[in-house]
Amino acid sequence: MKTFGIIGFGAFGQLMAQLLGDRFSLRAYDPDKAVEDVAAEHGVTMMGIEDVAASDIVVLSLPVPLMEGAAQQIKDHVKDGTLVLDVGSVKVKPAELMQRLLPDTVDLIGTHPLFGPVGASQGTEGLKMVLCPLRGPRVEERTEKLQAFLATEFGIEPVMATPEEHDKEMAYIQGLPHLIAKVLIEMEPLPRRMVTPNYKHFLRSIDVVRRDTDDLFQAIFRENPYTKEVRDEFFEKATALRKVIDEG
């Protein structure tokens, strides 16, 4: 079996272990010793970061601010022909640092699964995953294989994009819901007794954002170069609407 290395064994790293455990020989690195019991449950061998970097496939499953340090640590240990991916929620910055720091002999694909452990808890059929091929000797061939693997094995729909296209769209898709939900969370308790169907969906979306990590929120608003423009436009439109309401 091919070896599959996960650098960062948090919630999404653990989800990958659940999904891929019968298809690869899994190994992982995480400085948090608390994850070792979970790793053992999924048949994942915990190793040092250099050993994990020597896997056939390596995934950076880390908060975006930690990716550059991880890439620095593994750059001299990845083998020629290794497929290296990341699963960050932004793509421009991880794409830049992976291409700058990792050797030309490896294939690089940026990915963003448009779901998390909660979203995949009922299965992966119909979910989407963004793929951003970057560079490498076999990157086109391996991108095609990855597309087929996702669709055939998990029913996941691959969405092709450049890192820039991804981040521009995510500035709206992730930025606006998180922005609105964070404000409404500060307004709690919200009424939950006389709920309409639309309001129930509204509350559900707030609860989804509530479960997201601070790392994700920081990535959306600090690491995505296009989010500020969307955020500024939202507040500008909200201020204009408030003026219309106040003035009649």
MIKELO-631522 format. One line per field, with one value per residue: residue number from 1; residue in one letter; x, y, z of N, C-alpha, C in turn. Coordinates in steps of 0.05 Angstrom, whole numbers. Each point is the difference from the previous one (the first is absolute). Layout:
# residues N
seq = [NUM, ...]
type = [A, ...]
neast = [X, ...]
nnorth = [Y, ...]
nup = [Z, ...]
caeast = [X, ...]
canorth = [Y, ...]
caup = [Z, ...]
ceast = [X, ...]
cnorth = [Y, ...]
cup = [Z, ...]
***
This chain:
# residues 248
seq = [1, 2, 3, 4, 5, 6, 7, 8, 9, 10, 11, 12, 13, 14, 15, 16, 17, 18, 19, 20, 21, 22, 23, 24, 25, 26, 27, 28, 29, 30, 31, 32, 33, 34, 35, 36, 37, 38, 39, 40, 41, 42, 43, 44, 45, 46, 47, 48, 49, 50, 51, 52, 53, 54, 55, 56, 57, 58, 59, 60, 61, 62, 63, 64, 65, 66, 67, 68, 69, 70, 71, 72, 73, 74, 75, 76, 77, 78, 79, 80, 81, 82, 83, 84, 85, 86, 87, 88, 89, 90, 91, 92, 93, 94, 95, 96, 97, 98, 99, 100, 101, 102, 103, 104, 105, 106, 107, 108, 109, 110, 111, 112, 113, 114, 115, 116, 117, 118, 119, 120, 121, 122, 123, 124, 125, 126, 127, 128, 129, 130, 131, 132, 133, 134, 135, 136, 137, 138, 139, 140, 141, 142, 143, 144, 145, 146, 147, 148, 149, 150, 151, 152, 153, 154, 155, 156, 157, 158, 159, 160, 161, 162, 163, 164, 165, 166, 167, 168, 169, 170, 171, 172, 173, 174, 175, 176, 177, 178, 179, 180, 181, 182, 183, 184, 185, 186, 187, 188, 189, 190, 191, 192, 193, 194, 195, 196, 197, 198, 199, 200, 201, 202, 203, 204, 205, 206, 207, 208, 209, 210, 211, 212, 213, 214, 215, 216, 217, 218, 219, 220, 221, 222, 223, 224, 225, 226, 227, 228, 229, 230, 231, 232, 233, 234, 235, 236, 237, 238, 239, 240, 241, 242, 243, 244, 245, 246, 247, 248]
type = [M, K, T, F, G, I, I, G, F, G, A, F, G, Q, L, M, A, Q, L, L, G, D, R, F, S, L, R, A, Y, D, P, D, K, A, V, E, D, V, A, A, E, H, G, V, T, M, M, G, I, E, D, V, A, A, S, D, I, V, V, L, S, L, P, V, P, L, M, E, G, A, A, Q, Q, I, K, D, H, V, K, D, G, T, L, V, L, D, V, G, S, V, K, V, K, P, A, E, L, M, Q, R, L, L, P, D, T, V, D, L, I, G, T, H, P, L, F, G, P, V, G, A, S, Q, G, T, E, G, L, K, M, V, L, C, P, L, R, G, P, R, V, E, E, R, T, E, K, L, Q, A, F, L, A, T, E, F, G, I, E, P, V, M, A, T, P, E, E, H, D, K, E, M, A, Y, I, Q, G, L, P, H, L, I, A, K, V, L, I, E, M, E, P, L, P, R, R, M, V, T, P, N, Y, K, H, F, L, R, S, I, D, V, V, R, R, D, T, D, D, L, F, Q, A, I, F, R, E, N, P, Y, T, K, E, V, R, D, E, F, F, E, K, A, T, A, L, R, K, V, I, D, E, G]
neast = [17, -9, 21, -17, 14, -9, 6, -6, -2, -10, -22, 12, 23, -16, -14, 23, 8, -24, 4, 26, -8, -20, 10, 10, 26, -14, 12, 6, 1, 2, 7, -26, 10, -20, 10, 19, -18, -8, 26, 4, -22, 13, 17, 3, 23, 4, 11, 26, 1, 25, -8, -18, 20, 10, -25, -15, -18, 3, -15, 1, -7, 7, -2, -10, -2, -7, -12, 8, -4, -23, -5, 9, -15, -18, 9, 17, -25, -14, -10, 18, -19, 5, -24, 2, -18, -17, -12, 16, -13, 26, 4, -3, -2, -16, -13, 2, -5, -19, -8, 1, -11, -18, 15, 12, 12, -16, -23, -10, -19, -10, -11, -26, -2, -22, 12, -10, 10, -12, 9, 22, -12, -15, 26, 16, -20, 7, 20, 12, 21, 12, 8, 24, 3, 23, 16, 17, 18, -18, 0, 1, 17, 14, -3, 4, 20, 8, -6, 11, 20, -1, -4, 18, 19, -4, -4, 25, -13, 21, 10, 6, 22, 6, 22, 5, -9, 13, 21, -3, -6, 20, 10, -17, 7, 25, 10, -20, -3, 27, 2, -21, 9, 24, -11, -15, 22, 10, -21, 10, -22, -1, -22, -10, -21, -5, 10, 6, -7, -3, -12, -13, -1, -9, -15, -8, -1, -12, -14, -1, -2, -18, -3, 2, 25, 13, 14, -24, -10, 23, -1, -26, 5, 20, -6, -26, 16, -23, 3, 21, 4, -6, 16, 17, -5, 1, 20, 10, -8, 10, 20, 2, -4, 18, 15, -5, 5, 22, 5, -8]
nnorth = [-24, 21, 14, 8, 23, 3, 24, -5, -13, 23, 16, 15, 1, 1, 19, 10, -4, 10, 19, 2, -8, -7, 24, 9, -1, 6, 23, 10, 26, 3, 25, -2, -8, 18, 3, -9, 2, 24, 6, -11, 13, 17, -13, 24, -2, 9, 19, 3, 26, -5, -19, 16, 18, -23, 6, -18, 4, 27, 2, 26, -10, 25, 15, 18, 14, -25, 4, 25, -1, -12, 17, 18, -12, -2, 24, -7, -7, 16, -23, -4, 14, 11, -7, 27, -1, 20, 4, 21, 18, 8, 11, 26, 4, -22, 8, 25, -7, -17, 17, 18, -16, -13, -22, 5, -19, 16, -13, 24, -6, 24, -6, 1, -19, 2, -12, -6, -7, 22, 15, -14, 8, 9, 2, -7, -16, 12, -5, 23, -1, 22, -2, 7, -12, -4, -20, -11, -19, -9, 26, 2, -19, 9, 23, -11, -13, 23, 13, -20, 1, 27, 1, -18, 7, 26, 1, 9, 23, -5, 22, 5, 11, 25, 3, 17, -17, -18, 15, 8, -24, -11, 23, -8, -24, 5, 22, 2, -27, -2, 20, -8, -25, 10, 19, -18, -14, 23, -4, -23, -11, -15, 10, -21, 15, 24, -23, 15, -14, 24, 7, -24, 4, 24, -10, -18, 20, 14, -21, -1, 26, -3, -22, 20, -6, 11, -23, -11, 12, -5, -24, -1, 12, -17, -24, 5, 5, -14, -10, 16, -3, -26, -2, 16, -14, -22, 9, 6, -23, -12, 16, -3, -26, 2, 15, -18, -20, 12, 6, -25]
nup = [0, -13, 8, 19, -2, 25, -7, 25, 23, -9, 1, -19, 12, 21, -13, -9, 25, 7, -19, 7, 24, -16, -8, 22, 1, 21, -2, 24, -1, 26, 7, -4, 22, 4, -25, 15, 19, -11, -3, 24, 6, -15, 15, 10, -13, 25, -14, -2, -2, 5, 17, 10, -2, 8, 6, -12, 18, 0, 21, -6, 24, -6, 22, -16, 23, 3, -23, 2, 27, -6, -20, 17, 18, -20, -7, 20, 6, -16, -10, -20, -12, 24, 8, -1, 20, -1, 24, -4, 15, -3, -24, -2, 26, 5, -22, 8, 25, -9, -19, 20, 18, -14, -2, -24, 15, 15, 1, -6, 17, -3, 23, -3, 19, -15, 20, 23, 24, 7, -21, 7, 22, -19, -6, -20, -5, -23, 17, 4, -18, 7, -25, 9, -24, 11, 7, -18, -1, 19, 5, -27, -4, 21, -12, -24, 10, 11, -22, -14, 16, 1, -27, -7, 17, -3, -26, 4, -4, -17, 10, -26, 10, -6, 14, -19, -18, 13, 5, -25, -7, 13, -10, -20, -10, 9, -12, -18, -3, 0, -16, -14, -1, -3, -16, -12, 1, -6, -16, 5, 11, -22, -9, 14, 7, -9, -10, -21, -22, -11, 22, -2, -27, 6, 19, -18, -18, 19, 5, -27, -3, 19, -15, -18, -7, 20, -4, -4, 22, 13, -10, 5, 24, 4, -9, -3, -21, -6, 24, 3, -26, 3, 21, -12, -22, 16, 15, -23, -11, 22, -1, -27, 5, 19, -16, -20, 17, 10, -26, 0]
caeast = [-17, 15, 0, -15, 9, -17, 14, -22, -21, -24, -26, -2, 19, -13, -20, 14, 7, -24, -8, 21, 15, 1, 11, 28, 14, -2, 18, -7, 16, -13, 14, -18, 1, -27, -13, 11, -20, -18, 15, 1, -26, -4, 22, 19, 26, 11, 29, 12, -8, 18, -8, -26, 5, 10, -23, -6, -18, 2, -21, 3, -26, 8, -8, 16, 25, 21, 9, 26, 19, 0, 14, 29, 10, -2, 10, 23, -6, -19, 13, -8, -24, -20, -23, -5, -24, -8, -29, -7, -25, 8, 18, 22, 24, 13, 11, 25, 22, 8, 16, 26, 17, 3, 16, -14, -3, -25, -25, -14, -28, -15, -28, -17, -25, -21, -14, 16, -9, -29, -13, 5, -9, -21, 11, 12, -13, -10, 16, 19, 27, 14, 28, 17, 26, 21, 22, 13, 5, -23, -23, -25, -9, -8, -25, -22, -4, -13, -28, -14, 0, -20, -27, -6, 1, -15, -22, 7, 3, 23, -4, 26, 3, 27, -1, -13, -28, -11, -1, -19, -27, -2, -4, -29, -13, 7, 2, -25, -14, 14, -3, -27, -5, 15, -15, -24, 8, 4, -27, -15, -16, -19, -26, -1, -26, -19, 18, -9, 19, 23, 15, 13, 24, 17, 12, 18, 25, 15, 11, 22, 23, 8, 17, 26, 22, 11, 20, -14, -9, 24, 8, -19, 1, 27, 17, -11, 6, -23, -22, -3, -16, -27, -9, -4, -24, -23, -5, -8, -28, -16, -2, -19, -26, -9, -8, -26, -20, -2, -10, -26]
canorth = [24, 25, 14, 25, 15, 23, 18, 14, -21, 12, -11, -9, -22, -24, -8, -14, -27, -16, -5, -11, -20, -26, 4, 8, -3, 28, 10, 27, 15, 22, 4, -4, -28, -8, -13, -27, -20, 0, -11, -29, -10, 0, -14, 19, 0, 26, 1, 27, 14, -8, -26, 3, 14, -19, -16, 3, 23, 16, 20, 20, 4, 19, 28, 13, 12, -20, -15, 7, -14, -29, -4, 3, -24, -24, 4, -17, -28, -11, -15, 6, -13, 1, 18, 16, 15, 12, 1, 25, 13, 20, -14, 16, 0, -26, -7, 15, -9, -27, 2, 13, -14, -29, -4, -2, -28, -11, 10, 16, 6, 12, -10, 10, -15, 19, -14, -8, -25, 1, -3, -26, -20, -16, -11, 20, 1, 26, 22, 12, 5, 17, -8, 21, -10, 21, -6, -25, -17, -16, 12, -2, -28, -6, 15, -16, -24, 9, 5, -25, -13, 13, -5, -29, -12, 14, 16, 28, 14, 18, 27, 10, 29, 10, 10, 27, -4, -12, 19, 21, -10, -6, 25, 2, -25, -4, 25, 12, -15, 2, 27, 4, -18, 9, 22, -10, -15, 21, 11, -21, -22, 6, -14, -26, -13, 3, 0, -7, -17, 16, 8, -24, -3, 22, -8, -23, 10, 12, -22, -12, 18, -2, -23, 3, 7, 27, 0, 4, 28, 16, -5, 13, 29, 11, -13, 3, 28, 13, 3, 27, 14, -8, 9, 29, 5, -8, 21, 24, -4, -1, 28, 13, -10, 11, 28, 0, -8, 21, 25, -6]
caup = [0, 1, 26, 0, 23, 8, 18, 14, 4, 14, -7, -28, -2, 10, -20, -22, 10, -1, -28, -16, 15, -13, -27, 2, 25, 10, 20, 6, 19, 14, 25, 22, 8, 7, -23, -4, 5, -23, -22, 4, -7, -29, -13, -10, 14, 5, -6, -2, -24, -23, -9, -14, -25, -19, -11, -29, -1, 24, 2, 21, 12, 22, -4, -20, 10, 7, -24, -9, 17, -6, -26, 5, 14, -16, -28, -5, 6, -20, -21, -27, -9, 20, -5, 24, -1, 24, 1, 12, -9, -19, -19, -11, 17, 0, -26, -3, 17, -8, -25, 6, 19, -5, -25, -25, -7, 11, -12, 19, -5, 22, 2, 21, 3, 8, 22, 23, 12, 4, -26, -11, 19, -12, -25, -17, -26, -7, 10, -20, 9, -19, -7, -13, -8, 1, -18, 5, -24, -8, 14, -16, 2, 27, 5, -12, 17, 25, -7, -3, 26, 17, -10, 0, 26, 21, -10, 3, -26, -1, -12, -8, 2, 7, 28, 0, -4, 25, 22, -7, 5, 29, 14, 3, 9, 29, 15, 8, 21, 26, 10, 10, 23, 23, 11, 12, 24, 21, 7, 13, -12, -21, 4, -12, 6, -23, -23, -27, -13, -8, 24, 10, -16, 9, 26, -5, -11, 22, 17, -15, 3, 28, 4, -14, 17, -3, -21, -26, -1, -5, -28, -18, 1, 1, -19, -27, -8, -12, 19, 10, -19, 4, 27, -1, -16, 16, 20, -14, -8, 24, 9, -18, 5, 26, -5, -13, 20, 20, -11, -12]
ceast = [17, -2, -12, 7, -17, 16, -20, -23, -23, -25, -1, 20, -12, -22, 13, 8, -24, -7, 20, 14, 2, 12, 30, 12, 4, 22, -6, 20, -18, 15, -18, -2, -28, -13, 10, -20, -19, 14, 1, -27, -4, 24, 21, 25, 10, 30, 9, -7, 18, -8, -27, 4, 11, -21, -3, -19, 1, -21, 7, -28, 3, -14, 19, 26, 22, 11, 28, 22, 1, 13, 30, 11, 1, 15, 23, -6, -21, 16, -8, -25, -22, -23, -5, -25, -4, -31, -10, -25, 6, 22, 23, 25, 13, 12, 27, 22, 8, 17, 28, 18, 5, 13, -17, -6, -25, -23, -16, -29, -12, -28, -15, -25, -22, -19, 20, -10, -30, -15, 2, -11, -22, 8, 9, -13, -12, 15, 20, 27, 14, 28, 13, 26, 21, 23, 11, 2, -25, -26, -26, -11, -11, -26, -24, -5, -14, -30, -16, -2, -22, -29, -8, -2, -18, -24, 4, 4, 24, -8, 27, 1, 30, -2, -14, -30, -13, -3, -20, -29, -4, -3, -29, -12, 5, -2, -26, -16, 13, -3, -27, -5, 15, -14, -24, 5, 4, -27, -16, -7, -20, -26, 1, -26, -19, 16, -14, 20, 26, 17, 15, 26, 21, 15, 20, 27, 17, 13, 23, 25, 10, 19, 27, 21, 9, 21, -13, -9, 24, 9, -18, 5, 29, 18, -10, 3, -24, -23, -5, -18, -30, -11, -6, -25, -25, -7, -9, -30, -18, -4, -20, -29, -11, -9, -27, -23, -5, -14, -28, 2]
cnorth = [25, 12, 27, 14, 24, 17, 19, -18, 11, -13, -9, -22, -26, -9, -14, -28, -18, -9, -17, -24, -27, 1, 6, -9, 28, 5, 30, 13, 22, 3, -4, -30, -11, -15, -28, -22, -2, -12, -30, -13, -3, -14, 19, -1, 28, 0, 29, 12, -8, -27, 2, 13, -20, -19, 5, 24, 14, 22, 19, 7, 17, 27, 14, 13, -20, -14, 7, -14, -29, -5, 3, -26, -24, 2, -18, -29, -12, -13, 11, -15, 0, 19, 14, 17, 16, 0, 26, 13, 24, -13, 17, -2, -28, -8, 14, -12, -29, 1, 12, -18, -29, -5, -4, -29, -12, 13, 14, 5, 13, -11, 15, -17, 20, -13, -5, -26, -1, -5, -28, -23, -18, -12, 23, 3, 28, 24, 9, 4, 16, -11, 22, -12, 22, -6, -27, -17, -14, 13, -3, -29, -6, 15, -16, -24, 7, 6, -26, -14, 11, -7, -29, -12, 13, 16, 30, 13, 18, 26, 11, 30, 7, 10, 27, -2, -11, 22, 23, -10, -6, 25, 6, -24, -6, 26, 11, -16, 2, 28, 5, -17, 9, 23, -10, -16, 20, 11, -21, 8, 10, -15, -27, -14, 2, 2, -7, -19, 15, 7, -24, -6, 20, -8, -23, 9, 13, -22, -14, 17, -1, -23, 2, 10, 29, 1, 4, 29, 18, -4, 16, 30, 12, -11, 1, 29, 15, 5, 28, 17, -7, 10, 30, 6, -7, 22, 26, -2, 0, 28, 15, -9, 11, 29, 2, -6, 23, 25, -5, -3]
cup = [0, 27, -3, 26, 5, 20, 12, 4, 17, -11, -29, -5, 9, -19, -23, 8, -1, -28, -15, 12, -14, -28, 1, 27, 12, 22, 4, 19, 12, 27, 25, 6, 6, -23, -4, 3, -24, -24, 1, -7, -30, -14, -11, 18, 3, -3, 2, -27, -24, -11, -15, -27, -22, -11, -30, -5, 26, 0, 23, 10, 25, -4, -19, 12, 7, -25, -9, 16, -6, -27, 3, 11, -18, -27, -7, 4, -18, -22, -27, -8, 21, -9, 27, -4, 26, 0, 14, -12, -17, -17, -10, 16, 2, -27, -4, 16, -7, -25, 5, 16, -7, -27, -24, -8, 12, -14, 21, -9, 25, 0, 22, 1, 10, 20, 22, 11, 5, -26, -12, 18, -11, -27, -18, -28, -5, 11, -22, 12, -23, -4, -16, -8, -1, -19, 8, -25, -10, 10, -15, 3, 28, 8, -12, 17, 26, -5, -1, 27, 18, -9, 3, 28, 21, -10, 3, -27, 1, -15, -6, 2, 4, 29, 1, -4, 25, 21, -5, 6, 30, 17, 5, 14, 29, 15, 9, 21, 27, 12, 12, 25, 25, 14, 15, 25, 23, 9, 16, 29, -21, 5, -15, 5, -24, -26, -25, -12, -9, 23, 12, -16, 8, 26, -5, -11, 21, 17, -14, 4, 29, 5, -14, 19, -3, -23, -27, -3, -7, -29, -20, -1, 0, -22, -29, -9, -11, 20, 9, -18, 3, 26, -1, -16, 16, 20, -13, -8, 25, 12, -16, 5, 27, -3, -13, 21, 20, -11, -14, -30]
***
